[in-house]
């Protein structure tokens, strides 16, 4: 995660794709995220992350991965472990490729 945070801090503005890849990776590695905390790290509003979450749900749907929002407790992912690892790999790959360009 420190390398990912370093990559994110190098960009002045993140696209939805950058935020999506970061959030998916963080969810898959940590098992849970809290949007208020992530909004401070990404320097965006919680509302922006809520909109991103809708798109993340659509992105993960073909992989049979669901997003569970538990108010006051955080956000978690559920689904086949192989699909989750594949999505994590894609997200990490995208983040590292972006950092090199």
C-alpha positions as CSV (number, residue, x, y, z in Angstrom):
1,X,0.0,0.0,0.0
2,X,2.8,2.5,0.6
3,X,3.9,2.2,-3.1
4,X,0.3,2.7,-4.2
5,X,-0.1,5.8,-2.0
6,X,3.2,7.2,-3.4
7,X,2.0,6.6,-7.0
8,X,-1.3,8.4,-6.2
9,X,0.4,11.3,-4.6
10,X,2.5,11.9,-7.7
11,X,-0.6,12.8,-9.7
12,X,-2.2,16.2,-9.3
13,X,-5.6,15.0,-10.3
14,X,-6.9,11.5,-10.4
15,X,-9.3,10.2,-13.0
16,X,-12.2,7.9,-12.1
17,X,-10.2,5.0,-13.4
18,X,-7.3,5.8,-11.1
19,X,-9.7,6.1,-8.1
20,X,-11.5,2.9,-9.1
21,X,-8.3,0.9,-9.4
22,X,-7.1,2.2,-6.0
23,X,-10.4,1.5,-4.3
24,X,-10.7,-2.0,-5.7
25,X,-7.1,-2.8,-4.8
26,X,-7.6,-1.4,-1.3
27,X,-10.8,-3.4,-0.8
28,X,-9.2,-6.6,-2.0
29,X,-6.1,-6.2,0.1
30,X,-7.6,-4.8,3.3
31,X,-11.1,-6.5,3.0
32,X,-12.8,-3.2,4.1
33,X,-12.6,0.5,3.4
34,X,-14.2,3.6,5.0
35,X,-15.1,6.3,2.4
36,X,-14.5,9.2,4.7
37,X,-10.9,8.0,5.2
38,X,-10.3,7.3,1.5
39,X,-11.8,10.7,0.5
40,X,-9.0,12.4,2.6
41,X,-6.3,10.2,1.0
42,X,-7.6,10.8,-2.5
43,X,-8.4,14.4,-1.9
44,X,-12.0,14.2,-3.2
45,X,-15.4,14.5,-1.6
46,X,-17.3,11.6,-0.2
47,X,-20.0,12.3,-2.7
48,X,-17.5,11.8,-5.5
49,X,-16.5,8.4,-4.0
50,X,-20.2,7.5,-3.7
51,X,-20.6,8.1,-7.4
52,X,-17.5,6.1,-8.1
53,X,-18.9,3.3,-6.0
54,X,-21.9,3.0,-8.3
55,X,-19.5,2.6,-11.2
56,X,-17.3,0.2,-9.3
57,X,-20.4,-2.0,-8.7
58,X,-21.1,-2.0,-12.5
59,X,-17.4,-2.8,-13.2
60,X,-17.3,-5.8,-10.8
61,X,-20.7,-7.2,-11.8
62,X,-19.3,-9.3,-14.8
63,X,-16.8,-10.9,-12.3
64,X,-19.7,-11.9,-9.9
65,X,-18.2,-9.7,-7.2
66,X,-20.7,-7.7,-5.2
67,X,-20.1,-4.6,-3.1
68,X,-21.6,-4.5,0.4
69,X,-22.1,-1.2,2.1
70,X,-22.6,-1.4,5.9
71,X,-23.5,2.0,7.2
72,X,-21.1,3.1,9.9
73,X,-18.9,0.0,9.4
74,X,-17.4,0.4,5.9
75,X,-17.5,-1.3,2.5
76,X,-16.5,-4.8,1.7
77,X,-16.5,-7.1,-1.4
78,X,-18.0,-10.5,-1.8
79,X,-17.4,-13.1,-4.5
80,X,-15.3,-15.9,-5.9
81,X,-11.7,-15.6,-4.6
82,X,-10.2,-16.2,-8.1
83,X,-12.2,-13.4,-9.6
84,X,-11.2,-11.1,-6.7
85,X,-7.5,-11.9,-7.2
86,X,-7.8,-11.3,-11.0
87,X,-9.4,-7.9,-10.4
88,X,-6.8,-7.0,-7.8
89,X,-4.1,-8.0,-10.3
90,X,-5.7,-5.8,-13.0
91,X,-6.0,-2.9,-10.7
92,X,-2.5,-3.1,-9.4
93,X,-1.2,-3.4,-13.0
94,X,-3.1,-0.3,-14.1
95,X,-1.8,1.7,-11.1
96,X,1.8,0.7,-11.7
97,X,1.6,1.3,-15.4
98,X,0.2,4.8,-14.8
99,X,3.1,5.5,-12.4
100,X,5.7,4.6,-15.0
101,X,4.1,6.8,-17.8
